[in-house]
Structures are given as C-alpha cells and as structure tokens.
Amino acid sequence: MLNNNTILAGVELMIEFNKQILRLLPYLILVSLIISLGAIFIYTPPMYDGAGTLLNESFNIFFIHLPIALISYFAFMLVFVSSILYLHTFNNKWDKFAASSAEIGAIFAFLVLLTGSIWANDVWGWYWVWEPRLTTSLVLFLVYVGYIMVRQSVDEPEKGARLSAIFGIVGFISVPLSFFSIRLWRSVHPVMFGDTFYGTTGGGIGGIEIIVTLFINLITFFLLFVGLLIFRYDNEKLKSKVYTLKRKLMNN
Amino acid sequence: MFKSLNICLKDLQSEFRSKKKLNSMIIFSLLVVLIFSISFGNFIGKSSFIDSLVPGVLWVSFTFVSTIAIFQSFSDEIENGCINALKLCPAQWNAIYTGKILSTLTLLYLVQLFIIPIFALMFNYSFQGIFLLAVVVLVGTSGIVSVGVLLAAITMNTRSGELLLPVLLFPLIVPVIIPSVLATGKIISGSTFVDILDELRLLVVYVIMFYTTSRLLFEWTIQD
C-alpha cells in the first residue's frame, strides 16, 4: 500500500541520494581531468601531418580546444532552448537555467579563444589573424557577454528574465554562423569533420589513440560543464531566495 | 500589413513635420565620412588603396548611422508614454514591429541616398555598378534594421539603453556586415550580378531569419 507518507519518504530519500552524488561530483571531475591530461601527454603517440612531417608538441592543446568549443556551443544551445521554454511557460526555473548556462558558456567561449590564440602563435606565428573563424568565435563570445549585460541592466527580475530570454533566442543565430564559418569561407582554420561548401573535405583526425583521447576529453569537459551548471544553478536559487527575503523585510 | 503601413506613415508624418531625426542623421553621417576622409587623406588619389578601403569605410558609416536611426525608432514612443497608446491600437503587436522597420528603413535609405554621392565626392571616387551596389545596400540595411528594431525595443526597457544598444547590435549584425562588405568590394572591382550571388544569397537568408525571429519575439518586448 502506497500512502502519502511513503511517497514523501521516497522523495526525501531521492533528494538525499542526489545530494550524495552532488558531493561526489567535484572529485569525479578531478579524477577525469587527471585521466584526460594523462591521455593527452602519455597515451597519444607523436603526431604526423598529411605530408609525414612530425607535428609540434603544441598540437596537444587541440585535445582541449575542440572539446571546450563543442561544449560552449552546447551551452548556448541550452540557453536558446531554455529561453524559449521560459517565454512559453514563464517558469523562473528556466530563466535561472539559461542564466547559469550562458555564464559558463561565455567562460568556455573565452577559453576557446585563449587556447586557440596560444596554439595559433605556435603554429602560424601570430596570436590573432583576422579571418572568418576567429572573428565569428570572438563575436559569439561578445554576444553572450551582451546577454549577461542585458540581465544586469534591468532591476526587476521578471522583466530582466523576459528581455534576456528574447536576446538569448536572437543571439543563438551567431552559433551556426561560427560553426559553419570555416565551411562557408576559405579560412586558415582547419576543418575537423564534415565537408566545406567550397569543395574540400574535412579530416585530419586519424588513428584510434587520437579519437579515444578526444573522446575522454570531451567527457571530462562535459562533466566539468554539468558540475559548474549545477552549482551555478543552486547559486541562482539562493540569490532569488535572498531577493524575496529582502523584499519581505522592506515591506515590514 | 496595412496596419503596419499605417504605423509607418504615422512615424514618417511626425518625422517630416519636425525633421529632428533626419537632420541629426544626415549631419552625423556627413561627419563620419569627413573623419574618414581626413584620416585616410594620404590615400586619396591612389586608386588601388581606395578600392580596398571603400567597402569597409562605407559600411562602417552605414552601421553608425543605422545605430542612430534604430535607437531613435522607439525614443519618441517612450517620451510621452506613446507606446501605451500604440499598444491599444486595434492591430497585432507584430504590426508595430513591421511598421517601425518600414519607417526606420525609409529614413535610412534617404540618408544613404545622400551619403553615397558625398562619399564619392570626398574620396574622389566614381562608383561602378551603381544598381548592384543599390541592391546590396538595400538588402544589407534591412538586415541591420530588422534585428536592430527588436534590440531597440529590448534596450528601451533597460537603465542604460543608449549604451547597451550598440554593444548588443554590433556582434549580432556581423553576419550581415561580412557578406555586404565582400559584395561591395566585388562590385567595386567590376564584378557582375552572378559573381556576388553567393554573398547576396547569404544576406537574404540572414534578413529572412532576423525578420522572422524578431517578429515572433517582438510581442514579449513591449509586454508589461
């Protein structure tokens, strides 16, 4: 027989269980970070390019560069989806989710620029070149900085949530642009998968070790993203709790 | 559609009575072109330099002028709370968006009709393919304005609207600016319609995308 009390007890047990997992999450991320660093520096063999010449060690940064780029696109997609859901339901949960995801996505987008610049300096000889991929990546970062600014420049939380949801949906237009930029225009940036629109095929990933290392790194950074998202979301919840308490005190 | 045309005519009528926006836009664009001609003074007369400078300079001036026009598209409505009266109109709120786009575009086209000859004069430059250029300018400007009016509606609700608008607008219109500048450069070096078809296609795709998303989202910006 299920009665209310057993259901409540079950729910409490689940919350308790989730908390246990949450407490473990940082350690899990730490372990997977160590594993992925080990994979990058120990597991992968020396890299050769198509012509057979040995690639510089700076290629190792690729295993960090590509996963965080993909995760930042993923974060912005979450912003897009939860913005639509917010405008559809006006449930504050989605707004908090979008805010957390946008902030972490912006940090990841910045790290993409940073790692890309370091790598470019070693391979091309400059930190920055004006070309489509780099420009659109910078634009992507700036769009989501703008998103955070919209949120901060409105005092009422409800209005801020509505306006930033609108901007989160419009701003998502930059994500496919950044993704397809190297396929639309001729660019120095290598294409890793898929074909370009002007004829050449992508590629450059060869060998099982490289794919495995890439996969490990992708999982690691995904875990890192999820962990940050959960903690940031909790933060938002506390923030709105503080806000309502303050309002209550001011009204008294 | 007719209702948005009515809103556009209302805007234009009040604008042509005061000519407040039009005058400031023309003077501003004149100054931008003047500053460019001062800063690139050494290159004027060297046609190879000018050829590569013109597309960028032209689109920078258009972007600046569009920012002013877009910012002012809602400033009148805010001043005396006209936006509330506009919302009471027996029309869908989307019609307000389309009407605002039409009126802003009309003003901008007028200003551009003025800038391009001044530009040619200052840079001592003769444009080839003026009709192709007109097509690119028309499509490119409508791309900037269609997303800009939505952003103006967002920023009019914020504390630092006039500061925030360019910060939000410039990154978003990059997909419009890149093909516009490329197409303008190709036209200047004597290309035909077939050569700029790729850029034009990308431009049209972005204009349609910006217009439809902004039109869908507009009603949430002016909701209280």
Boltz contact constraints between the chains, C-beta under 6 A:
constraints:
  - contact:
      token1: [A, 87]
      token2: [B, 220]
      max_distance: 6.0
  - contact:
      token1: [A, 139]
      token2: [B, 171]
      max_distance: 6.0
  - contact:
      token1: [A, 139]
      token2: [B, 174]
      max_distance: 6.0
  - contact:
      token1: [A, 142]
      token2: [B, 171]
      max_distance: 6.0
  - contact:
      token1: [A, 143]
      token2: [B, 171]
      max_distance: 6.0
  - contact:
      token1: [A, 146]
      token2: [B, 167]
      max_distance: 6.0
  - contact:
      token1: [A, 146]
      token2: [B, 168]
      max_distance: 6.0
  - contact:
      token1: [A, 153]
      token2: [B, 158]
      max_distance: 6.0
  - contact:
      token1: [A, 153]
      token2: [B, 159]
      max_distance: 6.0
  - contact:
      token1: [A, 153]
      token2: [B, 160]
      max_distance: 6.0
  - contact:
      token1: [A, 153]
      token2: [B, 164]
      max_distance: 6.0
  - contact:
      token1: [A, 154]
      token2: [B, 158]
      max_distance: 6.0
  - contact:
      token1: [A, 162]
      token2: [B, 220]
      max_distance: 6.0
  - contact:
      token1: [A, 163]
      token2: [B, 154]
      max_distance: 6.0
  - contact:
      token1: [A, 163]
      token2: [B, 157]
      max_distance: 6.0
  - contact:
      token1: [A, 166]
      token2: [B, 217]
      max_distance: 6.0
  - contact:
      token1: [A, 166]
      token2: [B, 220]
      max_distance: 6.0
  - contact:
      token1: [A, 166]
      token2: [B, 221]
      max_distance: 6.0
  - contact:
      token1: [A, 170]
      token2: [B, 213]
      max_distance: 6.0
  - contact:
      token1: [A, 177]
      token2: [B, 175]
      max_distance: 6.0
